[in-house]
């Protein structure tokens, strides 16, 4: 194990909990209306636009969600470094 894991055993638990919650939320997000819209946009933006999906809005929201995941990962990683 790494030195930080033995020095702070609660941190390992917190990291595992956050990873688990992040995976769970990503799975739930994919199954939601928002996730289905992103899958449609990934398949074909023109077809998604024809179905009435606001492509720019969903792309912006996807960017914001990915930024939140990156911020969460960075805030947890700073304790390891």
Buried (B, 14 or more C-beta within 10 A) or exposed (E): EEEEEEEEEEBBEEBEEBEEEBEEEEEEEEEEEBBEBBEBBEEEBEEBBEEEBEBEEBEEBBEEBEEEEEEEEEEBEEEEE
